Amino acid sequence: MRVRTTYLMAAVLGAFGLQLFAQDAQPARGGGGRGGGRGGAPAQTWYVEKTKGGVYNPPMRPLWKLADLKQMHAGQNNWQEPIIKDPETEATYSSGAPGFHFAERLHPDTPTVFS
């Protein structure tokens, strides 16, 4: 009797146990399999419109030498020189005398994020 009960329990668990570990069926994709977010919604694409690369408008140029920067600002203790300034990036080289403090600044790119 004990052996039959064991086989019966094994058969029941075998039949229903497979269902416990089975994954849900995938939803059908609409549009012939194209697009395919959850529930057949079209996928979203996010991108940033880039400017044309390789164009160096003033004050930008492809190479800056520290000696050239020091020569441009000879005799000045505290100075700043914009190195990159375009719609996507802004970088400034700052030089100050010992003890001088430049204020921190944050230039968020909110027009790109929320447009």
Backbone atoms as SQL, in Angstrom:
CREATE TABLE atoms (id INTEGER PRIMARY KEY, chain TEXT, resi INTEGER, resn TEXT, atom TEXT, x REAL, y REAL, z REAL);
INSERT INTO atoms VALUES
  (1, 'A', 1, 'MET', 'N', 0.818, -1.182, 0.000),
  (2, 'A', 1, 'MET', 'CA', 0.000, 0.000, 0.000),
  (3, 'A', 1, 'MET', 'C', 0.866, 1.251, 0.000),
  (4, 'A', 2, 'ARG', 'N', 1.928, 1.181, 0.760),
  (5, 'A', 2, 'ARG', 'CA', 2.805, 2.335, 0.868),
  (6, 'A', 2, 'ARG', 'C', 3.484, 2.605, -0.477),
  (7, 'A', 3, 'VAL', 'N', 3.851, 1.619, -1.223),
  (8, 'A', 3, 'VAL', 'CA', 4.507, 1.784, -2.507),
  (9, 'A', 3, 'VAL', 'C', 3.548, 2.421, -3.508),
  (10, 'A', 4, 'ARG', 'N', 2.267, 1.986, -3.513),
  (11, 'A', 4, 'ARG', 'CA', 1.274, 2.552, -4.428),
  (12, 'A', 4, 'ARG', 'C', 1.026, 4.031, -4.124),
  (13, 'A', 5, 'THR', 'N', 0.989, 4.387, -2.850),
  (14, 'A', 5, 'THR', 'CA', 0.788, 5.788, -2.471),
  (15, 'A', 5, 'THR', 'C', 1.958, 6.628, -2.946),
  (16, 'A', 6, 'THR', 'N', 3.144, 6.117, -2.871),
  (17, 'A', 6, 'THR', 'CA', 4.322, 6.844, -3.322),
  (18, 'A', 6, 'THR', 'C', 4.274, 7.068, -4.819),
  (19, 'A', 7, 'TYR', 'N', 3.885, 6.005, -5.580),
  (20, 'A', 7, 'TYR', 'CA', 3.779, 6.161, -7.035),
  (21, 'A', 7, 'TYR', 'C', 2.656, 7.116, -7.404),
  (22, 'A', 8, 'LEU', 'N', 1.552, 7.079, -6.663),
  (23, 'A', 8, 'LEU', 'CA', 0.432, 7.975, -6.938),
  (24, 'A', 8, 'LEU', 'C', 0.838, 9.425, -6.688),
  (25, 'A', 9, 'MET', 'N', 1.524, 9.659, -5.567),
  (26, 'A', 9, 'MET', 'CA', 1.980, 11.029, -5.275),
  (27, 'A', 9, 'MET', 'C', 2.996, 11.504, -6.305),
  (28, 'A', 10, 'ALA', 'N', 3.864, 10.619, -6.758),
  (29, 'A', 10, 'ALA', 'CA', 4.842, 10.984, -7.777),
  (30, 'A', 10, 'ALA', 'C', 4.155, 11.345, -9.083),
  (31, 'A', 11, 'ALA', 'N', 3.099, 10.609, -9.431),
  (32, 'A', 11, 'ALA', 'CA', 2.361, 10.895, -10.666),
  (33, 'A', 11, 'ALA', 'C', 1.636, 12.229, -10.568),
  (34, 'A', 12, 'VAL', 'N', 1.022, 12.497, -9.427),
  (35, 'A', 12, 'VAL', 'CA', 0.294, 13.759, -9.237),
  (36, 'A', 12, 'VAL', 'C', 1.264, 14.933, -9.268),
  (37, 'A', 13, 'LEU', 'N', 2.366, 14.827, -8.542),
  (38, 'A', 13, 'LEU', 'CA', 3.354, 15.911, -8.543),
  (39, 'A', 13, 'LEU', 'C', 3.996, 16.069, -9.917),
  (40, 'A', 14, 'GLY', 'N', 4.191, 14.970, -10.608),
  (41, 'A', 14, 'GLY', 'CA', 4.761, 15.050, -11.954),
  (42, 'A', 14, 'GLY', 'C', 3.845, 15.803, -12.895),
  (43, 'A', 15, 'ALA', 'N', 2.544, 15.560, -12.793),
  (44, 'A', 15, 'ALA', 'CA', 1.581, 16.213, -13.689),
  (45, 'A', 15, 'ALA', 'C', 1.426, 17.688, -13.340),
  (46, 'A', 16, 'PHE', 'N', 1.291, 17.987, -12.045),
  (47, 'A', 16, 'PHE', 'CA', 1.061, 19.368, -11.643),
  (48, 'A', 16, 'PHE', 'C', 2.353, 20.125, -11.346),
  (49, 'A', 17, 'GLY', 'N', 3.390, 19.413, -11.025),
  (50, 'A', 17, 'GLY', 'CA', 4.666, 20.045, -10.728),
  (51, 'A', 17, 'GLY', 'C', 5.257, 20.748, -11.936),
  (52, 'A', 18, 'LEU', 'N', 5.010, 20.212, -13.114),
  (53, 'A', 18, 'LEU', 'CA', 5.489, 20.869, -14.335),
  (54, 'A', 18, 'LEU', 'C', 4.809, 22.211, -14.523),
  (55, 'A', 19, 'GLN', 'N', 3.553, 22.293, -14.146),
  (56, 'A', 19, 'GLN', 'CA', 2.826, 23.547, -14.276),
  (57, 'A', 19, 'GLN', 'C', 3.318, 24.592, -13.274),
  (58, 'A', 20, 'LEU', 'N', 3.813, 24.149, -12.123),
  (59, 'A', 20, 'LEU', 'CA', 4.310, 25.098, -11.126),
  (60, 'A', 20, 'LEU', 'C', 5.543, 25.838, -11.610),
  (61, 'A', 21, 'PHE', 'N', 6.380, 25.158, -12.395),
  (62, 'A', 21, 'PHE', 'CA', 7.625, 25.763, -12.838),
  (63, 'A', 21, 'PHE', 'C', 7.561, 26.276, -14.273),
  (64, 'A', 22, 'ALA', 'N', 6.432, 26.152, -14.933),
  (65, 'A', 22, 'ALA', 'CA', 6.302, 26.615, -16.314),
  (66, 'A', 22, 'ALA', 'C', 6.159, 28.135, -16.332),
  (67, 'A', 23, 'GLN', 'N', 6.691, 28.761, -17.363),
  (68, 'A', 23, 'GLN', 'CA', 6.561, 30.207, -17.510),
  (69, 'A', 23, 'GLN', 'C', 5.245, 30.525, -18.185),
  (70, 'A', 24, 'ASP', 'N', 4.776, 31.744, -17.959),
  (71, 'A', 24, 'ASP', 'CA', 3.561, 32.182, -18.627),
  (72, 'A', 24, 'ASP', 'C', 3.818, 32.281, -20.119),
  (73, 'A', 25, 'ALA', 'N', 2.768, 32.078, -20.881),
  (74, 'A', 25, 'ALA', 'CA', 2.892, 32.189, -22.331),
  (75, 'A', 25, 'ALA', 'C', 3.190, 33.637, -22.700),
  (76, 'A', 26, 'GLN', 'N', 4.024, 33.845, -23.704),
  (77, 'A', 26, 'GLN', 'CA', 4.362, 35.182, -24.163),
  (78, 'A', 26, 'GLN', 'C', 3.175, 35.783, -24.909),
  (79, 'A', 27, 'PRO', 'N', 2.891, 37.084, -24.711),
  (80, 'A', 27, 'PRO', 'CA', 1.786, 37.701, -25.446),
  (81, 'A', 27, 'PRO', 'C', 2.106, 37.751, -26.934),
  (82, 'A', 28, 'ALA', 'N', 1.075, 37.675, -27.718),
  (83, 'A', 28, 'ALA', 'CA', 1.247, 37.701, -29.172),
  (84, 'A', 28, 'ALA', 'C', 1.693, 39.088, -29.593),
  (85, 'A', 29, 'ARG', 'N', 2.619, 39.155, -30.516),
  (86, 'A', 29, 'ARG', 'CA', 3.101, 40.443, -31.021),
  (87, 'A', 29, 'ARG', 'C', 2.218, 40.888, -32.165),
  (88, 'A', 30, 'GLY', 'N', 1.836, 42.144, -32.105),
  (89, 'A', 30, 'GLY', 'CA', 1.039, 42.688, -33.193),
  (90, 'A', 30, 'GLY', 'C', 1.935, 43.216, -34.293),
  (91, 'A', 31, 'GLY', 'N', 1.383, 43.443, -35.466),
  (92, 'A', 31, 'GLY', 'CA', 2.133, 44.034, -36.572),
  (93, 'A', 31, 'GLY', 'C', 3.127, 43.086, -37.192),
  (94, 'A', 32, 'GLY', 'N', 2.850, 41.814, -37.204),
  (95, 'A', 32, 'GLY', 'CA', 3.741, 40.877, -37.885),
  (96, 'A', 32, 'GLY', 'C', 5.059, 40.684, -37.161),
  (97, 'A', 33, 'GLY', 'N', 5.070, 40.836, -35.837),
  (98, 'A', 33, 'GLY', 'CA', 6.299, 40.623, -35.092),
  (99, 'A', 33, 'GLY', 'C', 7.172, 41.850, -34.988),
  (100, 'A', 34, 'ARG', 'N', 6.721, 42.993, -35.506),
  (101, 'A', 34, 'ARG', 'CA', 7.523, 44.216, -35.421),
  (102, 'A', 34, 'ARG', 'C', 7.084, 45.030, -34.215),
  (103, 'A', 35, 'GLY', 'N', 7.976, 45.834, -33.691),
  (104, 'A', 35, 'GLY', 'CA', 7.665, 46.639, -32.511),
  (105, 'A', 35, 'GLY', 'C', 7.496, 45.671, -31.365),
  (106, 'A', 36, 'GLY', 'N', 7.479, 45.774, -30.299),
  (107, 'A', 36, 'GLY', 'CA', 7.232, 44.668, -29.403),
  (108, 'A', 36, 'GLY', 'C', 7.587, 44.992, -27.998),
  (109, 'A', 37, 'GLY', 'N', 7.034, 46.044, -27.480),
  (110, 'A', 37, 'GLY', 'CA', 7.184, 46.237, -26.059),
  (111, 'A', 37, 'GLY', 'C', 6.211, 45.306, -25.359),
  (112, 'A', 38, 'ARG', 'N', 5.998, 45.503, -24.116),
  (113, 'A', 38, 'ARG', 'CA', 5.068, 44.659, -23.384),
  (114, 'A', 38, 'ARG', 'C', 3.655, 44.905, -23.878),
  (115, 'A', 39, 'GLY', 'N', 2.922, 43.857, -24.042),
  (116, 'A', 39, 'GLY', 'CA', 1.538, 43.983, -24.485),
  (117, 'A', 39, 'GLY', 'C', 1.424, 44.394, -25.937),
  (118, 'A', 40, 'GLY', 'N', 2.472, 44.275, -26.716),
  (119, 'A', 40, 'GLY', 'CA', 2.407, 44.613, -28.134),
  (120, 'A', 40, 'GLY', 'C', 2.537, 46.097, -28.410),
  (121, 'A', 41, 'ALA', 'N', 2.844, 46.903, -27.386),
  (122, 'A', 41, 'ALA', 'CA', 3.007, 48.345, -27.601),
  (123, 'A', 41, 'ALA', 'C', 4.287, 48.595, -28.390),
  (124, 'A', 42, 'PRO', 'N', 4.309, 49.624, -29.221),
  (125, 'A', 42, 'PRO', 'CA', 5.526, 49.896, -29.994),
  (126, 'A', 42, 'PRO', 'C', 6.682, 50.279, -29.076),
  (127, 'A', 43, 'ALA', 'N', 7.866, 49.879, -29.448),
  (128, 'A', 43, 'ALA', 'CA', 9.061, 50.189, -28.668),
  (129, 'A', 43, 'ALA', 'C', 9.372, 51.678, -28.758),
  (130, 'A', 44, 'GLN', 'N', 9.898, 52.250, -27.672),
  (131, 'A', 44, 'GLN', 'CA', 10.273, 53.654, -27.658),
  (132, 'A', 44, 'GLN', 'C', 11.760, 53.786, -27.946),
  (133, 'A', 45, 'THR', 'N', 12.107, 54.798, -28.715),
  (134, 'A', 45, 'THR', 'CA', 13.501, 55.064, -29.028),
  (135, 'A', 45, 'THR', 'C', 13.836, 56.470, -28.556),
  (136, 'A', 46, 'TRP', 'N', 14.875, 56.575, -27.756),
  (137, 'A', 46, 'TRP', 'CA', 15.326, 57.873, -27.270),
  (138, 'A', 46, 'TRP', 'C', 16.668, 58.180, -27.902),
  (139, 'A', 47, 'TYR', 'N', 16.861, 59.407, -28.337),
  (140, 'A', 47, 'TYR', 'CA', 18.126, 59.791, -28.941),
  (141, 'A', 47, 'TYR', 'C', 18.365, 61.274, -28.713),
  (142, 'A', 48, 'VAL', 'N', 19.580, 61.676, -28.913),
  (143, 'A', 48, 'VAL', 'CA', 19.967, 63.076, -28.798),
  (144, 'A', 48, 'VAL', 'C', 20.418, 63.525, -30.175),
  (145, 'A', 49, 'GLU', 'N', 19.912, 64.659, -30.600),
  (146, 'A', 49, 'GLU', 'CA', 20.339, 65.172, -31.893),
  (147, 'A', 49, 'GLU', 'C', 21.738, 65.747, -31.744),
  (148, 'A', 50, 'LYS', 'N', 22.680, 65.166, -32.430),
  (149, 'A', 50, 'LYS', 'CA', 24.078, 65.584, -32.334),
  (150, 'A', 50, 'LYS', 'C', 24.375, 66.652, -33.380),
  (151, 'A', 51, 'THR', 'N', 25.342, 67.493, -33.055),
  (152, 'A', 51, 'THR', 'CA', 25.801, 68.465, -34.026),
  (153, 'A', 51, 'THR', 'C', 26.833, 67.802, -34.930),
  (154, 'A', 52, 'LYS', 'N', 27.165, 68.466, -36.014),
  (155, 'A', 52, 'LYS', 'CA', 28.134, 67.916, -36.956),
  (156, 'A', 52, 'LYS', 'C', 29.509, 67.877, -36.289),
  (157, 'A', 53, 'GLY', 'N', 30.151, 66.728, -36.300),
  (158, 'A', 53, 'GLY', 'CA', 31.442, 66.565, -35.656),
  (159, 'A', 53, 'GLY', 'C', 32.581, 67.092, -36.514),
  (160, 'A', 54, 'GLY', 'N', 33.725, 67.350, -35.877),
  (161, 'A', 54, 'GLY', 'CA', 34.916, 67.790, -36.595),
  (162, 'A', 54, 'GLY', 'C', 34.916, 69.249, -36.980),
  (163, 'A', 55, 'VAL', 'N', 33.939, 70.030, -36.490),
  (164, 'A', 55, 'VAL', 'CA', 33.883, 71.460, -36.796),
  (165, 'A', 55, 'VAL', 'C', 34.329, 72.211, -35.549),
  (166, 'A', 56, 'TYR', 'N', 35.367, 73.015, -35.686),
  (167, 'A', 56, 'TYR', 'CA', 35.928, 73.738, -34.550),
  (168, 'A', 56, 'TYR', 'C', 35.641, 75.220, -34.708),
  (169, 'A', 57, 'ASN', 'N', 34.524, 75.670, -34.138),
  (170, 'A', 57, 'ASN', 'CA', 34.200, 77.095, -34.151),
  (171, 'A', 57, 'ASN', 'C', 34.910, 77.751, -32.979),
  (172, 'A', 58, 'PRO', 'N', 35.369, 79.008, -33.121),
  (173, 'A', 58, 'PRO', 'CA', 36.052, 79.668, -32.016),
  (174, 'A', 58, 'PRO', 'C', 35.184, 79.659, -30.770),
  (175, 'A', 59, 'PRO', 'N', 35.709, 79.389, -29.606),
  (176, 'A', 59, 'PRO', 'CA', 37.097, 79.336, -29.202),
  (177, 'A', 59, 'PRO', 'C', 37.709, 77.942, -29.328),
  (178, 'A', 60, 'MET', 'N', 37.003, 77.002, -29.922),
  (179, 'A', 60, 'MET', 'CA', 37.503, 75.632, -29.962),
  (180, 'A', 60, 'MET', 'C', 38.563, 75.458, -31.036),
  (181, 'A', 61, 'ARG', 'N', 39.479, 74.553, -30.769),
  (182, 'A', 61, 'ARG', 'CA', 40.447, 74.104, -31.750),
  (183, 'A', 61, 'ARG', 'C', 40.883, 72.701, -31.340),
  (184, 'A', 62, 'PRO', 'N', 41.436, 71.927, -32.255),
  (185, 'A', 62, 'PRO', 'CA', 41.673, 70.520, -31.944),
  (186, 'A', 62, 'PRO', 'C', 42.761, 70.260, -30.913),
  (187, 'A', 63, 'LEU', 'N', 43.691, 71.172, -30.708),
  (188, 'A', 63, 'LEU', 'CA', 44.798, 70.922, -29.786),
  (189, 'A', 63, 'LEU', 'C', 45.121, 72.199, -29.017),
  (190, 'A', 64, 'TRP', 'N', 45.225, 72.060, -27.703),
  (191, 'A', 64, 'TRP', 'CA', 45.620, 73.169, -26.851),
  (192, 'A', 64, 'TRP', 'C', 46.902, 72.780, -26.130),
  (193, 'A', 65, 'LYS', 'N', 47.873, 73.663, -26.128),
  (194, 'A', 65, 'LYS', 'CA', 49.115, 73.430, -25.391),
  (195, 'A', 65, 'LYS', 'C', 49.114, 74.334, -24.170),
  (196, 'A', 66, 'LEU', 'N', 49.545, 73.795, -23.049),
  (197, 'A', 66, 'LEU', 'CA', 49.566, 74.565, -21.813),
  (198, 'A', 66, 'LEU', 'C', 50.476, 75.780, -21.937),
  (199, 'A', 67, 'ALA', 'N', 51.575, 75.642, -22.654),
  (200, 'A', 67, 'ALA', 'CA', 52.484, 76.780, -22.849),
  (201, 'A', 67, 'ALA', 'C', 51.776, 77.922, -23.581),
  (202, 'A', 68, 'ASP', 'N', 50.943, 77.576, -24.576),
  (203, 'A', 68, 'ASP', 'CA', 50.184, 78.605, -25.304),
  (204, 'A', 68, 'ASP', 'C', 49.175, 79.294, -24.386),
  (205, 'A', 69, 'LEU', 'N', 48.504, 78.521, -23.545),
  (206, 'A', 69, 'LEU', 'CA', 47.544, 79.122, -22.619),
  (207, 'A', 69, 'LEU', 'C', 48.230, 80.071, -21.642),
  (208, 'A', 70, 'LYS', 'N', 49.380, 79.655, -21.108),
  (209, 'A', 70, 'LYS', 'CA', 50.114, 80.514, -20.173),
  (210, 'A', 70, 'LYS', 'C', 50.609, 81.775, -20.858),
  (211, 'A', 71, 'GLN', 'N', 50.999, 81.659, -22.121),
  (212, 'A', 71, 'GLN', 'CA', 51.464, 82.834, -22.863),
  (213, 'A', 71, 'GLN', 'C', 50.303, 83.798, -23.125),
  (214, 'A', 72, 'MET', 'N', 49.116, 83.266, -23.422),
  (215, 'A', 72, 'MET', 'CA', 47.945, 84.113, -23.668),
  (216, 'A', 72, 'MET', 'C', 47.559, 84.920, -22.420),
  (217, 'A', 73, 'HIS', 'N', 47.803, 84.352, -21.249),
  (218, 'A', 73, 'HIS', 'CA', 47.394, 84.992, -20.002),
  (219, 'A', 73, 'HIS', 'C', 48.598, 85.381, -19.147),
  (220, 'A', 74, 'ALA', 'N', 49.674, 85.761, -19.785),
  (221, 'A', 74, 'ALA', 'CA', 50.889, 86.160, -19.065),
  (222, 'A', 74, 'ALA', 'C', 50.595, 87.384, -18.194),
  (223, 'A', 75, 'GLY', 'N', 51.086, 87.348, -16.963),
  (224, 'A', 75, 'GLY', 'CA', 50.900, 88.478, -16.051),
  (225, 'A', 75, 'GLY', 'C', 49.584, 88.436, -15.293),
  (226, 'A', 76, 'GLN', 'N', 48.707, 87.485, -15.566),
  (227, 'A', 76, 'GLN', 'CA', 47.430, 87.380, -14.855),
  (228, 'A', 76, 'GLN', 'C', 47.537, 86.265, -13.810),
  (229, 'A', 77, 'ASN', 'N', 47.054, 86.536, -12.621),
  (230, 'A', 77, 'ASN', 'CA', 47.073, 85.504, -11.584),
  (231, 'A', 77, 'ASN', 'C', 45.901, 84.542, -11.718),
  (232, 'A', 78, 'ASN', 'N', 44.728, 85.077, -11.957),
  (233, 'A', 78, 'ASN', 'CA', 43.510, 84.267, -12.036),
  (234, 'A', 78, 'ASN', 'C', 42.896, 84.456, -13.417),
  (235, 'A', 79, 'TRP', 'N', 42.713, 83.370, -14.123),
  (236, 'A', 79, 'TRP', 'CA', 42.141, 83.467, -15.463),
  (237, 'A', 79, 'TRP', 'C', 41.397, 82.186, -15.826),
  (238, 'A', 80, 'GLN', 'N', 40.519, 82.331, -16.807),
  (239, 'A', 80, 'GLN', 'CA', 39.759, 81.203, -17.338),
  (240, 'A', 80, 'GLN', 'C', 39.773, 81.289, -18.859),
  (241, 'A', 81, 'GLU', 'N', 39.848, 80.135, -19.500),
  (242, 'A', 81, 'GLU', 'CA', 39.850, 80.076, -20.965),
  (243, 'A', 81, 'GLU', 'C', 38.859, 79.003, -21.411),
  (244, 'A', 82, 'PRO', 'N', 37.826, 79.392, -22.184),
  (245, 'A', 82, 'PRO', 'CA', 36.907, 78.367, -22.689),
  (246, 'A', 82, 'PRO', 'C', 37.620, 77.480, -23.715),
  (247, 'A', 83, 'ILE', 'N', 37.586, 76.182, -23.492),
  (248, 'A', 83, 'ILE', 'CA', 38.253, 75.230, -24.375),
  (249, 'A', 83, 'ILE', 'C', 37.250, 74.624, -25.351),
  (250, 'A', 84, 'ILE', 'N', 36.119, 74.194, -24.836),
  (251, 'A', 84, 'ILE', 'CA', 35.050, 73.630, -25.669),
  (252, 'A', 84, 'ILE', 'C', 33.775, 74.375, -25.340),
  (253, 'A', 85, 'LYS', 'N', 33.065, 74.814, -26.354),
  (254, 'A', 85, 'LYS', 'CA', 31.779, 75.464, -26.140),
  (255, 'A', 85, 'LYS', 'C', 30.919, 75.213, -27.370),
  (256, 'A', 86, 'ASP', 'N', 30.040, 74.243, -27.240),
  (257, 'A', 86, 'ASP', 'CA', 29.074, 73.960, -28.290),
  (258, 'A', 86, 'ASP', 'C', 27.757, 73.573, -27.617),
  (259, 'A', 87, 'PRO', 'N', 26.705, 73.307, -28.365),
  (260, 'A', 87, 'PRO', 'CA', 25.419, 73.001, -27.729),
  (261, 'A', 87, 'PRO', 'C', 25.430, 71.755, -26.844),
  (262, 'A', 88, 'GLU', 'N', 26.405, 70.879, -27.004),
  (263, 'A', 88, 'GLU', 'CA', 26.419, 69.636, -26.239),
  (264, 'A', 88, 'GLU', 'C', 27.398, 69.639, -25.073),
  (265, 'A', 89, 'THR', 'N', 28.498, 70.381, -25.175),
  (266, 'A', 89, 'THR', 'CA', 29.555, 70.323, -24.175),
  (267, 'A', 89, 'THR', 'C', 30.100, 71.719, -23.907),
  (268, 'A', 90, 'GLU', 'N', 30.492, 71.934, -22.638),
  (269, 'A', 90, 'GLU', 'CA', 31.153, 73.189, -22.285),
  (270, 'A', 90, 'GLU', 'C', 32.273, 72.857, -21.308),
  (271, 'A', 91, 'ALA', 'N', 33.492, 73.252, -21.641),
  (272, 'A', 91, 'ALA', 'CA', 34.646, 73.003, -20.777),
  (273, 'A', 91, 'ALA', 'C', 35.493, 74.268, -20.721),
  (274, 'A', 92, 'THR', 'N', 35.906, 74.632, -19.516),
  (275, 'A', 92, 'THR', 'CA', 36.705, 75.829, -19.306),
  (276, 'A', 92, 'THR', 'C', 37.942, 75.465, -18.506),
  (277, 'A', 93, 'TYR', 'N', 39.115, 75.929, -18.951),
  (278, 'A', 93, 'TYR', 'CA', 40.357, 75.739, -18.215),
  (279, 'A', 93, 'TYR', 'C', 40.485, 76.916, -17.263),
  (280, 'A', 94, 'SER', 'N', 40.594, 76.637, -15.982),
  (281, 'A', 94, 'SER', 'CA', 40.673, 77.684, -14.964),
  (282, 'A', 94, 'SER', 'C', 42.012, 77.599, -14.250),
  (283, 'A', 95, 'SER', 'N', 42.663, 78.765, -14.074),
  (284, 'A', 95, 'SER', 'CA', 43.925, 78.813, -13.358),
  (285, 'A', 95, 'SER', 'C', 43.845, 79.933, -12.331),
  (286, 'A', 96, 'GLY', 'N', 44.200, 79.599, -11.098),
  (287, 'A', 96, 'GLY', 'CA', 44.134, 80.593, -10.039),
  (288, 'A', 96, 'GLY', 'C', 45.372, 80.560, -9.172),
  (289, 'A', 97, 'ALA', 'N', 45.663, 81.699, -8.554),
  (290, 'A', 97, 'ALA', 'CA', 46.791, 81.788, -7.638),
  (291, 'A', 97, 'ALA', 'C', 46.524, 80.923, -6.413),
  (292, 'A', 98, 'PRO', 'N', 47.556, 80.541, -5.685),
  (293, 'A', 98, 'PRO', 'CA', 47.349, 79.738, -4.484),
  (294, 'A', 98, 'PRO', 'C', 46.378, 80.423, -3.524),
  (295, 'A', 99, 'GLY', 'N', 45.399, 79.651, -3.055),
  (296, 'A', 99, 'GLY', 'CA', 44.397, 80.189, -2.133),
  (297, 'A', 99, 'GLY', 'C', 43.162, 80.749, -2.827),
  (298, 'A', 100, 'PHE', 'N', 43.213, 80.967, -4.139),
  (299, 'A', 100, 'PHE', 'CA', 42.041, 81.478, -4.860),
  (300, 'A', 100, 'PHE', 'C', 41.076, 80.330, -5.108),
  (301, 'A', 101, 'HIS', 'N', 39.768, 80.603, -5.022),
  (302, 'A', 101, 'HIS', 'CA', 38.761, 79.555, -5.189),
  (303, 'A', 101, 'HIS', 'C', 37.776, 79.949, -6.288),
  (304, 'A', 102, 'PHE', 'N', 37.644, 79.095, -7.285),
  (305, 'A', 102, 'PHE', 'CA', 36.625, 79.284, -8.306),
  (306, 'A', 102, 'PHE', 'C', 35.340, 78.630, -7.809),
  (307, 'A', 103, 'ALA', 'N', 34.215, 79.304, -7.978),
  (308, 'A', 103, 'ALA', 'CA', 32.935, 78.747, -7.540),
  (309, 'A', 103, 'ALA', 'C', 32.561, 77.565, -8.439),
  (310, 'A', 104, 'GLU', 'N', 31.997, 76.521, -7.806),
  (311, 'A', 104, 'GLU', 'CA', 31.548, 75.374, -8.588),
  (312, 'A', 104, 'GLU', 'C', 30.302, 75.763, -9.369),
  (313, 'A', 105, 'ARG', 'N', 30.186, 75.198, -10.546),
  (314, 'A', 105, 'ARG', 'CA', 29.035, 75.478, -11.398),
  (315, 'A', 105, 'ARG', 'C', 28.530, 74.171, -11.982),
  (316, 'A', 106, 'LEU', 'N', 27.236, 74.093, -12.190),
  (317, 'A', 106, 'LEU', 'CA', 26.624, 72.945, -12.838),
  (318, 'A', 106, 'LEU', 'C', 25.858, 73.456, -14.043),
  (319, 'A', 107, 'HIS', 'N', 26.132, 72.882, -15.177),
  (320, 'A', 107, 'HIS', 'CA', 25.457, 73.268, -16.412),
  (321, 'A', 107, 'HIS', 'C', 24.624, 72.081, -16.879),
  (322, 'A', 108, 'PRO', 'N', 23.407, 71.921, -16.356),
  (323, 'A', 108, 'PRO', 'CA', 22.611, 70.760, -16.742),
  (324, 'A', 108, 'PRO', 'C', 22.144, 70.877, -18.180),
  (325, 'A', 109, 'ASP', 'N', 21.923, 69.745, -18.774),
  (326, 'A', 109, 'ASP', 'CA', 21.484, 69.698, -20.165),
  (327, 'A', 109, 'ASP', 'C', 19.980, 69.467, -20.220),
  (328, 'A', 110, 'THR', 'N', 19.222, 70.297, -19.493),
  (329, 'A', 110, 'THR', 'CA', 17.782, 70.093, -19.408),
  (330, 'A', 110, 'THR', 'C', 17.057, 70.241, -20.739),
  (331, 'A', 111, 'PRO', 'N', 17.459, 71.140, -21.666),
  (332, 'A', 111, 'PRO', 'CA', 16.733, 71.188, -22.941),
  (333, 'A', 111, 'PRO', 'C', 16.769, 69.857, -23.698),
  (334, 'A', 112, 'THR', 'N', 17.873, 69.140, -23.586),
  (335, 'A', 112, 'THR', 'CA', 17.965, 67.849, -24.271),
  (336, 'A', 112, 'THR', 'C', 17.085, 66.817, -23.601),
  (337, 'A', 113, 'VAL', 'N', 17.037, 66.830, -22.276),
  (338, 'A', 113, 'VAL', 'CA', 16.281, 65.825, -21.543),
  (339, 'A', 113, 'VAL', 'C', 14.785, 66.038, -21.668),
  (340, 'A', 114, 'PHE', 'N', 14.337, 67.292, -21.578),
  (341, 'A', 114, 'PHE', 'CA', 12.896, 67.556, -21.510),
  (342, 'A', 114, 'PHE', 'C', 12.311, 68.124, -22.794),
  (343, 'A', 115, 'SER', 'N', 12.994, 68.018, -23.888),
  (344, 'A', 115, 'SER', 'CA', 12.413, 68.552, -25.133),
  (345, 'A', 115, 'SER', 'C', 11.659, 67.490, -25.875);
